[in-house]
Amino acid sequence: MADDQEKTEDATSKKISDARNEGNVPKSMEVSGALVLLFASIYLLFFSTFMFEEIQKMMLYIFSFIGRDLDDTAYVSLSYTIGMTVLYALAPLFILVVILALVSNLMQFGFVVTPLKIDFSKIDPISGMKNIFSLKKLLEALKLTIKLSIIIVVMVVIFALVWNDIIAMMDMGIGASMDLILKLTTYFVASILLIIVIFAIIDYLFTRHYYFEQLKMSKQEIKEEYKQMEGDPHVKGRIRAIQMKMSRQRMLKDVSNADVVITNPTHYAIALKYNKEEQNAPKIVGKGIDFLALKIKDIAREHKIPIIENPALARSLYDQVEIEQEIPSDFYKAIAEVFTYVYELNKKRR
């Protein structure tokens, strides 16, 4: 019993789907941050000419007010121009960040829409303290500490490697100094981005592993889920028994309108009916073996339906033809002989 309660089984597709519907997905914030920083840095390095030109225009506009007395109208105009210029200049970067945030989520877990609901348990201070000191939060803090430590160590190493260049920059011209500063800045930014990307990959793998570990199920949970999806076997069996009983009652009612019953003579009973105006060939309205065959014969005797003994024909019809199905052409000759006998018998009775 203890083994059934241990969560040793991988989550079923239904468990994963239910978790997604509740908004529980394997999301790594490191991946989103790394993607945004990486492509935003690329944008600033290679595609930011427009932004800097707009900011330069804004600075020139601001400098034009130096030495002038500013009234309320000038202040409003200056504030409006600064705000709109900054918004216009940074709009491509803002749009890029939003797109990258969406793309990073789509890459990790696809498109998920969850219903908006308020969970008051999340504002419970006791639950909040438990979450702060949970294993996941401690791992997040440890991961952040390790990442910052590695970044600091790498920055120190790079400083040590380029220290002579920094000292030599004091004797360079402005142009050469700016080129060196840009070069060193590129080294620092590239190193930091590389560390962040590596941590993002590790965090992505860890997040998915931790997510599926949390969703693991016990054998008993899988059994219960199967019952919910497929229905309780006992209930299904009872429903099937009720359906079979109703079908049997319907069949026995149709037997009372049959034209002839062919028997084995004890184990099989086949009830046939033929309506020339509506049918191309006789059809089976009832069939059964053992107890049900006896019941069919009792109904036939009660309603004075002819009972014909033909073991081979009865067995073949039972095996090859279903209820409410017309007999195949292979049986036409044998059935014609039976119905001819039945018509002659009915004629003698009349």
C-alpha positions as CSV (number, residue, x, y, z in Angstrom):
1,M,0.0,0.0,0.0
2,A,2.9,2.3,0.8
3,D,4.3,1.8,-2.7
4,D,1.0,2.9,-4.2
5,Q,1.2,6.2,-2.4
6,E,4.8,7.0,-3.4
7,K,5.0,9.5,-6.3
8,T,7.2,7.4,-8.5
9,E,5.3,7.6,-11.8
10,D,5.6,10.2,-14.5
11,A,2.7,12.6,-14.8
12,T,0.0,11.6,-17.3
13,S,-1.0,13.8,-20.2
14,K,-4.2,14.7,-18.4
15,K,-2.3,15.8,-15.2
16,I,0.0,18.0,-17.4
17,S,-2.9,19.4,-19.3
18,D,-4.8,20.2,-16.0
19,A,-1.7,21.9,-14.7
20,R,-1.4,24.0,-17.8
21,N,-5.1,25.0,-17.6
22,E,-4.4,26.2,-14.0
23,G,-1.4,28.3,-15.2
24,N,1.1,25.9,-13.7
25,V,3.8,25.7,-16.4
26,P,7.6,25.3,-16.4
27,K,8.7,28.9,-16.7
28,S,12.3,30.0,-16.3
29,M,12.7,33.7,-15.6
30,E,16.4,33.3,-16.4
31,V,15.5,32.4,-20.0
32,S,13.3,35.5,-20.4
33,G,15.9,37.8,-18.9
34,A,18.7,36.3,-20.9
35,L,16.8,36.6,-24.2
36,V,15.8,40.2,-23.5
37,L,19.3,41.3,-22.4
38,L,21.0,39.5,-25.4
39,F,18.9,40.9,-28.2
40,A,18.5,44.3,-26.5
41,S,22.3,44.6,-26.3
42,I,22.5,43.6,-30.0
43,Y,20.0,46.2,-30.8
44,L,21.8,48.9,-28.9
45,L,25.2,48.0,-30.5
46,F,24.1,47.8,-34.1
47,F,20.6,49.3,-34.6
48,S,20.4,52.2,-32.2
49,T,21.5,55.0,-34.5
50,F,17.9,56.2,-34.8
51,M,17.6,56.4,-31.0
52,F,20.8,58.3,-30.4
53,E,19.9,60.7,-33.2
54,E,16.6,61.5,-31.6
55,I,18.2,61.9,-28.2
56,Q,20.8,64.2,-29.8
57,K,18.1,66.4,-31.3
58,M,16.4,66.5,-27.9
59,M,19.6,67.6,-26.2
60,L,20.2,70.4,-28.8
61,Y,16.6,71.5,-28.3
62,I,17.2,71.7,-24.5
63,F,20.5,73.6,-24.9
64,S,18.7,76.2,-27.0
65,F,16.8,77.3,-23.8
66,I,20.1,78.1,-22.0
67,G,20.2,81.8,-21.0
68,R,16.5,82.4,-21.8
69,D,13.7,83.3,-19.4
70,L,11.2,80.4,-19.3
71,D,7.5,81.1,-18.8
72,D,4.8,78.5,-18.2
73,T,4.3,78.0,-21.9
74,A,7.9,77.3,-22.5
75,Y,8.0,74.8,-19.6
76,V,5.0,73.0,-21.0
77,S,6.5,72.9,-24.5
78,L,9.9,71.8,-23.2
79,S,8.4,69.0,-21.0
80,Y,6.1,67.8,-23.8
81,T,9.0,67.7,-26.3
82,I,11.3,65.8,-23.9
83,G,8.6,63.3,-23.1
84,M,7.5,62.6,-26.7
85,T,11.1,62.4,-27.9
86,V,12.1,59.9,-25.3
87,L,9.0,57.9,-26.0
88,Y,9.6,58.0,-29.7
89,A,13.3,57.2,-29.4
90,L,12.8,54.3,-27.0
91,A,9.6,52.9,-28.7
92,P,11.5,50.3,-30.9
93,L,13.4,49.1,-27.8
94,F,10.2,48.8,-25.7
95,I,8.5,46.9,-28.5
96,L,11.5,44.6,-28.9
97,V,11.5,43.9,-25.2
98,V,7.7,43.0,-25.2
99,I,8.1,40.8,-28.2
100,L,11.1,39.0,-26.7
101,A,9.2,38.4,-23.4
102,L,6.3,36.9,-25.4
103,V,8.6,34.8,-27.5
104,S,10.6,33.5,-24.5
105,N,7.3,32.3,-22.9
106,L,6.1,30.7,-26.2
107,M,9.4,28.9,-26.5
108,Q,9.2,27.5,-23.0
109,F,5.6,26.4,-22.7
110,G,3.6,27.6,-25.7
111,F,0.4,29.7,-25.6
112,V,-1.6,29.3,-22.4
113,V,-4.7,31.2,-21.4
114,T,-5.8,30.9,-17.7
115,P,-8.9,32.3,-16.1
116,L,-8.4,35.3,-13.9
117,K,-9.1,34.3,-10.3
118,I,-8.2,35.9,-6.9
119,D,-6.5,33.6,-4.5
120,F,-6.7,35.2,-1.0
121,S,-4.5,32.5,0.4
122,K,-1.5,34.2,-1.3
123,I,-1.9,37.2,1.0
124,D,-1.8,35.1,4.1
125,P,1.4,36.2,6.0
126,I,2.0,32.6,7.4
127,S,1.8,31.1,3.9
128,G,4.0,33.9,2.6
129,M,6.7,33.2,5.2
130,K,6.5,29.5,4.2
131,N,7.0,30.4,0.6
132,I,9.9,32.7,1.4
133,F,11.7,29.8,3.1
134,S,10.6,27.1,0.8
135,L,13.2,24.8,-1.0
136,K,12.5,26.5,-4.3
137,K,13.1,30.0,-3.0
138,L,16.3,28.8,-1.3
139,L,17.5,27.3,-4.5
140,E,16.7,30.5,-6.3
141,A,18.7,32.5,-3.8
142,L,21.6,30.1,-4.1
143,K,21.5,30.3,-7.9
144,L,21.5,34.1,-7.8
145,T,24.4,34.2,-5.3
146,I,26.5,31.8,-7.5
147,K,25.7,33.8,-10.6
148,L,26.7,37.1,-9.1
149,S,29.8,35.6,-7.6
150,I,30.9,34.3,-11.0
151,I,30.2,37.6,-12.7
152,I,32.3,39.5,-10.1
153,V,35.1,37.0,-10.5
154,V,35.0,37.3,-14.3
155,M,34.9,41.1,-14.1
156,V,38.0,41.1,-11.8
157,V,39.8,38.8,-14.1
158,I,39.0,41.0,-17.1
159,F,40.1,44.1,-15.2
160,A,43.4,42.4,-14.4
161,L,43.9,41.5,-18.0
162,V,43.1,45.0,-19.4
163,W,44.6,47.0,-16.6
164,N,47.6,48.0,-18.6
165,D,45.4,49.2,-21.5
166,I,43.4,51.3,-19.0
167,I,46.6,52.9,-17.7
168,A,47.9,53.5,-21.3
169,M,44.6,55.2,-22.2
170,M,45.8,58.3,-20.2
171,D,48.4,59.0,-22.8
172,M,46.1,58.5,-25.8
173,G,44.0,61.0,-27.7
174,I,40.3,61.4,-27.3
175,G,39.5,59.3,-30.4
176,A,41.8,56.4,-29.4
177,S,40.5,56.5,-25.8
178,M,36.9,56.3,-27.0
179,D,37.7,53.4,-29.3
180,L,39.4,51.6,-26.4
181,I,36.6,52.3,-24.0
182,L,34.1,50.9,-26.6
183,K,36.3,47.8,-27.0
184,L,36.6,47.2,-23.2
185,T,32.9,47.8,-22.8
186,T,32.1,45.2,-25.4
187,Y,34.4,42.7,-23.6
188,F,32.6,43.3,-20.3
189,V,29.1,43.2,-21.8
190,A,29.9,40.1,-23.9
191,S,31.3,38.3,-20.8
192,I,28.3,39.1,-18.7
193,L,25.9,38.1,-21.4
194,L,27.7,34.8,-21.9
195,I,27.4,34.0,-18.2
196,I,23.7,35.0,-18.2
197,V,23.0,32.8,-21.2
198,I,24.8,29.8,-19.7
199,F,22.8,30.2,-16.5
200,A,19.6,30.6,-18.5
201,I,20.2,27.2,-20.2
202,I,21.0,25.5,-16.9
203,D,18.0,27.1,-15.2
204,Y,15.7,26.1,-18.1
205,L,16.8,22.4,-17.8
206,F,16.5,22.6,-14.0
207,T,13.1,24.2,-14.1
208,R,11.6,21.6,-16.4
209,H,13.1,18.8,-14.3
210,Y,11.8,20.3,-11.1
211,Y,8.4,20.9,-12.7
212,F,7.9,17.3,-13.9
213,E,9.2,16.0,-10.6
214,Q,6.5,18.1,-8.8
215,L,3.8,16.6,-11.1
216,K,4.8,13.0,-10.5
217,M,2.0,10.8,-9.4
218,S,1.5,7.7,-7.3
219,K,0.1,4.5,-8.7
220,Q,-3.1,5.0,-6.8
221,E,-3.5,8.5,-8.3
222,I,-3.1,7.1,-11.8
223,K,-5.7,4.5,-11.0
224,E,-8.1,7.2,-9.7
225,E,-7.5,9.3,-12.8
226,Y,-8.2,6.4,-15.1
227,K,-11.5,5.8,-13.2
228,Q,-12.5,9.4,-13.7
229,M,-11.6,9.4,-17.4
230,E,-12.9,5.9,-18.3
231,G,-15.5,5.5,-15.6
232,D,-15.6,3.1,-12.6
233,P,-15.4,-0.4,-14.0
234,H,-18.1,-1.6,-11.6
235,V,-20.4,1.2,-12.7
236,K,-19.6,0.6,-16.4
237,G,-20.3,-3.1,-15.9
238,R,-23.7,-2.4,-14.2
239,I,-24.6,0.1,-17.1
240,R,-23.6,-2.6,-19.6
241,A,-25.7,-5.2,-17.8
242,I,-28.7,-2.8,-17.8
243,Q,-28.3,-2.1,-21.5
244,M,-28.0,-5.8,-22.3
245,K,-31.2,-6.5,-20.3
246,M,-33.1,-3.7,-22.1
247,S,-31.8,-5.0,-25.4
248,R,-32.9,-8.5,-24.6
249,Q,-36.3,-7.4,-23.5
250,R,-36.7,-5.5,-26.8
251,M,-35.6,-8.5,-28.8
252,L,-38.0,-10.9,-27.0
253,K,-40.8,-8.5,-27.7
254,D,-39.9,-8.6,-31.4
255,V,-39.8,-12.4,-31.3
256,S,-43.6,-12.4,-30.7
257,N,-44.0,-11.0,-34.2
258,A,-41.7,-13.5,-35.9
259,D,-42.8,-15.8,-38.8
260,V,-40.6,-18.8,-37.8
261,V,-38.1,-19.9,-35.2
262,I,-35.2,-22.2,-36.3
263,T,-33.7,-24.3,-33.5
264,N,-30.7,-26.6,-32.8
265,P,-33.0,-28.0,-31.3
266,T,-31.9,-27.3,-27.6
267,H,-29.0,-24.9,-27.6
268,Y,-29.8,-22.4,-30.4
269,A,-32.9,-20.5,-31.4
270,I,-33.2,-18.0,-34.4
271,A,-36.4,-16.0,-34.9
272,L,-37.0,-14.8,-38.5
273,K,-39.5,-12.4,-40.0
274,Y,-40.2,-11.5,-43.6
275,N,-42.3,-8.7,-45.0
276,K,-42.3,-8.7,-48.8
277,E,-43.3,-5.1,-49.1
278,E,-40.5,-3.7,-46.8
279,Q,-37.7,-6.3,-47.0
280,N,-35.5,-7.8,-49.7
281,A,-34.9,-10.9,-47.6
282,P,-36.0,-12.3,-44.2
283,K,-34.2,-10.7,-41.3
284,I,-33.3,-12.0,-37.8
285,V,-35.5,-10.4,-35.1
286,G,-34.1,-12.5,-32.3
287,K,-31.5,-15.1,-31.5
288,G,-30.0,-16.8,-28.4
289,I,-28.4,-19.8,-26.9
290,D,-29.2,-22.0,-23.9
291,F,-31.5,-20.2,-21.5
292,L,-32.3,-17.4,-24.0
293,A,-33.0,-20.0,-26.7
294,L,-35.5,-21.7,-24.4
295,K,-37.1,-18.3,-23.7
296,I,-37.5,-17.6,-27.5
297,K,-39.1,-21.1,-28.0
298,D,-41.5,-20.4,-25.2
299,I,-42.6,-17.1,-26.8
300,A,-42.9,-18.9,-30.1
301,R,-45.2,-21.6,-28.6
302,E,-47.2,-18.9,-26.8
303,H,-47.9,-17.0,-30.1
304,K,-48.2,-20.2,-32.2
305,I,-45.1,-19.4,-34.3
306,P,-43.7,-22.4,-36.2
307,I,-40.6,-24.0,-34.7
308,I,-38.3,-25.7,-37.3
309,E,-35.4,-27.9,-36.2
310,N,-32.4,-27.4,-38.4
311,P,-29.2,-27.5,-36.3
312,A,-26.7,-26.6,-39.0
313,L,-28.8,-23.7,-40.3
314,A,-29.5,-22.4,-36.8
315,R,-25.8,-22.5,-35.8
316,S,-24.7,-20.8,-39.1
317,L,-27.3,-18.0,-38.8
318,Y,-26.3,-17.4,-35.1
319,D,-22.6,-17.1,-36.0
320,Q,-22.9,-15.0,-39.2
321,V,-25.9,-12.8,-39.0
322,E,-26.7,-10.1,-36.4
323,I,-30.1,-9.1,-35.0
324,E,-32.1,-6.7,-37.3
325,Q,-29.8,-7.8,-40.2
326,E,-31.2,-9.4,-43.4
327,I,-29.8,-12.8,-44.2
328,P,-27.0,-13.0,-46.8
329,S,-27.7,-14.5,-50.2
330,D,-25.8,-17.7,-49.2
331,F,-28.8,-18.7,-47.0
332,Y,-31.5,-17.9,-49.5
333,K,-32.0,-21.5,-50.7
334,A,-32.2,-22.9,-47.2
335,I,-34.4,-20.1,-45.9
336,A,-36.7,-20.4,-48.9
337,E,-37.3,-24.1,-48.1
338,V,-38.1,-23.1,-44.5
339,F,-40.6,-20.4,-45.4
340,T,-42.2,-22.7,-48.0
341,Y,-42.8,-25.2,-45.3
342,V,-44.1,-22.5,-43.0
343,Y,-46.6,-21.2,-45.7
344,E,-47.8,-24.8,-46.3
345,L,-48.2,-25.3,-42.6
346,N,-50.1,-22.0,-42.2
347,K,-52.3,-23.0,-45.2
348,K,-53.2,-26.3,-43.5
349,R,-54.0,-24.5,-40.3
350,R,-56.3,-22.1,-42.0
